[in-house]
Amino acid sequence: MENKVIYTENLTKKFGDFTAVDNISFSVEQSEIFGFLGANGAGKTTAMRMLCGLSRPTSGKGSVAGFDIYKESEKVKRNIGYMSQKFSLYEDLKVWENLRLFGGIYGMKKQEIVSKTDRMLAELGFEAERNTLVKSLPLGWKQKLSFSVSIFHNPKVVFLDEPTGGVDPVTRRQFWELIYQAAEKGITVFVTTHYMDEAEYCDRVSIMVDGKIEALDTPANLKQQFHASSMDDVFQQLARKATRKAD
């Protein structure tokens, strides 16, 4: 358990008589790209909220970045990054101001923020857009900036909640290059997506159905196990069992 960046054992979340997340157990290693899939209503959003320290589990165990999700939720929040489809950027601030703001929120020192801002803008090819208001950026650029903001403080793990929704396939591929680069630097990536071709890019994938993890393995092994030619086929076989309709 010590070397697991994410660890859960029988993690459960109930709302009254409804069990949203039903005794899930899994772990994720450092630098792993872990796909967390499930149809609407499967419980993946509820599970992710527990892992991010935003929702208290009903029962079970869990730790993220070495911190207990029950007792140390504030420490969990400080040691993770998060990006959702809604971007989490401040549209009326300039590009560099967003980086400075989030660096400050995560307690980075001023000089570190300044030097890392310059370095990150250079890596992204955004130097010319340094003083551009975020709302003026194209969607794909916002997405890349949002991801860069989410890992600006060098977290142990970054949670990506359907980060590539609504963008074209070329931009999605470019975004995944950033994910690979983050993993190479030692950041664990926990990603939800509705695009099954993206599931192929993950080291391992779990698929939730009605609150339970019904499958968990590498994409290659899952395709072999389900006699499927693609991850979409694997997903469809499992999703057909679902009885829930909404998260």
C-alpha positions in Angstrom: 0.0 0.0 0.0 2.9 2.4 0.8 4.0 2.7 -2.9 0.4 3.1 -4.2 -0.4 6.6 -5.2 -4.1 5.7 -5.1 -5.5 2.9 -3.0 -9.1 1.8 -2.2 -10.5 -1.1 -0.4 -14.2 -1.8 -0.3 -14.9 1.9 -0.9 -18.6 2.6 -0.7 -20.9 5.7 -0.9 -24.6 5.6 -0.1 -27.2 8.3 -0.4 -30.0 7.0 1.7 -31.0 3.6 0.4 -29.2 4.2 -2.9 -25.6 2.8 -3.2 -23.8 5.0 -5.7 -20.4 3.3 -5.3 -20.5 -0.3 -4.2 -17.4 -1.8 -2.5 -14.8 -0.9 -5.1 -11.2 -1.9 -4.5 -8.2 -1.0 -6.7 -4.8 0.7 -6.6 -2.8 2.9 -9.0 1.0 3.1 -9.2 3.2 6.2 -9.6 3.4 7.4 -13.2 0.6 5.1 -14.3 -2.1 6.4 -16.7 -5.3 4.9 -15.3 -8.5 5.1 -17.2 -11.7 5.2 -15.1 -14.6 4.4 -17.3 -18.3 3.9 -16.9 -21.6 4.9 -18.5 -23.7 7.7 -17.1 -25.0 6.5 -13.7 -22.1 4.0 -13.2 -20.8 5.9 -10.1 -17.5 7.1 -11.4 -18.1 10.8 -10.7 -19.1 9.9 -7.1 -16.0 7.8 -6.8 -13.7 10.5 -8.1 -15.2 13.0 -5.6 -14.3 10.7 -2.8 -10.8 10.3 -4.0 -10.4 14.1 -4.4 -11.4 14.6 -0.8 -14.7 16.3 -1.8 -17.1 13.7 -0.5 -16.8 11.5 2.6 -17.1 7.7 2.0 -19.9 5.8 3.8 -17.5 2.9 4.4 -14.3 1.3 3.2 -10.7 2.5 3.0 -8.9 4.9 0.7 -5.7 6.9 0.4 -4.5 9.3 -2.3 -0.9 10.6 -2.5 -0.2 8.9 0.8 -3.0 10.6 2.7 -6.2 9.1 4.2 -9.3 10.3 2.3 -11.3 10.3 5.6 -8.9 12.0 8.0 -6.6 14.0 5.7 -8.9 15.3 2.9 -7.3 18.8 3.0 -3.8 17.2 2.5 -5.2 15.2 -0.3 -6.5 18.3 -2.0 -3.1 20.0 -1.7 -1.2 17.1 -3.3 -3.4 16.5 -6.3 -4.3 18.4 -9.5 -7.7 18.5 -11.0 -9.1 19.4 -14.4 -12.7 19.0 -15.6 -14.4 19.4 -19.0 -15.4 22.9 -17.7 -11.7 23.8 -17.7 -11.3 25.4 -14.2 -9.6 28.5 -15.7 -10.5 32.2 -15.0 -11.6 33.5 -18.3 -11.1 37.2 -17.4 -7.5 36.8 -16.4 -4.5 36.7 -18.7 -2.7 33.4 -19.4 0.2 34.2 -17.1 -2.2 35.5 -14.4 -4.0 32.1 -14.3 -0.6 30.3 -13.7 0.3 32.8 -11.0 -3.0 32.5 -9.3 -3.1 28.7 -9.1 0.6 28.6 -8.1 -0.3 30.9 -5.1 -3.3 28.8 -4.2 -1.1 25.7 -4.0 1.4 27.5 -1.8 4.3 27.8 -4.3 6.9 30.5 -3.6 6.8 33.7 -5.7 10.1 33.2 -7.5 9.3 29.6 -8.2 6.0 30.7 -9.8 7.7 33.3 -12.0 10.4 30.9 -13.3 8.0 28.0 -13.8 5.5 30.3 -15.6 8.2 31.3 -18.1 9.3 27.7 -18.6 5.7 26.3 -19.0 4.7 29.0 -21.5 7.9 28.2 -23.5 7.1 24.4 -23.5 3.5 25.1 -24.7 4.6 27.6 -27.3 2.4 30.2 -25.6 5.0 33.0 -25.1 3.2 35.2 -27.6 -0.1 34.6 -25.7 1.3 35.4 -22.3 -0.8 38.6 -21.9 -3.9 37.2 -23.8 -7.1 36.9 -21.9 -8.1 33.3 -21.5 -11.5 33.8 -22.9 -9.9 34.8 -26.2 -8.0 31.6 -26.6 -9.3 28.8 -29.0 -10.8 25.8 -27.2 -7.9 23.5 -27.7 -5.4 26.1 -26.3 -7.6 26.6 -23.3 -7.6 22.8 -22.8 -3.8 22.6 -22.9 -3.5 25.6 -20.5 -6.0 24.1 -18.1 -4.0 20.9 -18.0 -0.8 22.8 -17.4 -2.4 24.7 -14.6 -3.6 21.5 -13.0 0.0 20.1 -12.8 1.7 23.5 -12.2 2.5 22.7 -8.6 3.9 19.2 -9.6 1.2 17.1 -7.8 1.6 13.4 -7.1 -1.6 12.7 -9.0 -3.8 14.6 -11.4 -7.5 13.8 -11.9 -8.8 14.5 -15.4 -12.6 14.4 -15.6 -13.5 14.0 -19.3 -10.8 16.6 -20.2 -11.1 16.2 -24.0 -14.9 16.7 -24.4 -15.9 18.8 -27.4 -12.6 19.1 -29.2 -11.4 17.7 -32.5 -9.4 14.5 -32.8 -6.1 16.3 -33.7 -6.3 18.4 -30.5 -7.2 15.4 -28.5 -4.0 13.6 -29.7 -2.0 16.7 -28.8 -3.6 16.7 -25.4 -2.6 13.1 -24.8 1.0 14.0 -25.6 0.9 16.3 -22.6 -0.5 13.5 -20.5 2.4 11.2 -21.5 4.9 13.9 -20.7 3.3 14.4 -17.2 3.5 10.6 -16.6 7.2 10.6 -17.7 7.9 13.2 -15.0 6.4 10.9 -12.4 2.9 12.3 -12.1 0.1 9.7 -11.9 -2.8 10.4 -14.2 -6.4 9.3 -13.3 -8.6 10.0 -16.3 -12.3 9.6 -17.2 -13.4 9.7 -20.8 -16.3 8.9 -23.0 -13.9 8.4 -26.0 -13.1 4.7 -26.1 -10.1 5.2 -28.5 -8.6 7.2 -25.6 -9.0 4.1 -23.3 -6.4 2.5 -25.6 -3.8 5.1 -24.5 -4.1 4.1 -20.8 -1.8 1.7 -19.0 -4.8 0.1 -17.3 -8.5 0.7 -17.5 -11.3 0.0 -15.0 -14.9 -0.1 -16.2 -17.7 0.6 -13.7 -21.3 -0.7 -14.1 -24.0 0.2 -11.5 -21.6 1.2 -8.8 -19.2 -1.8 -9.1 -15.9 -2.3 -11.0 -16.8 -5.0 -13.5 -13.4 -5.1 -15.3 -9.9 -3.9 -14.6 -6.8 -4.7 -16.7 -4.7 -3.4 -19.5 -6.5 -2.6 -22.7 -4.9 -5.5 -24.5 -5.9 -8.0 -21.8 -9.4 -6.7 -21.7 -9.9 -7.0 -25.4 -8.6 -10.6 -25.2 -10.8 -11.4 -22.2 -13.9 -10.1 -23.9 -13.0 -11.4 -27.4 -13.2 -7.8 -28.6 -11.5 -5.9 -31.4 -11.6 -2.6 -29.6 -12.1 -1.0 -26.2 -15.4 0.3 -27.5 -16.6 -3.3 -28.0 -15.5 -4.2 -24.4 -17.3 -1.2 -23.0 -20.5 -1.9 -24.9 -20.5 -5.6 -23.7 -20.3 -4.4 -20.1 -22.6 -1.3 -20.4 -25.4 -3.5 -21.7 -25.7 -5.0 -18.2 -26.3 -1.5 -16.6 -29.7 -0.8 -15.1 -29.0 2.8 -14.0 -29.5 5.8 -16.4 -28.0 8.9 -14.7 -25.1 9.8 -12.3 
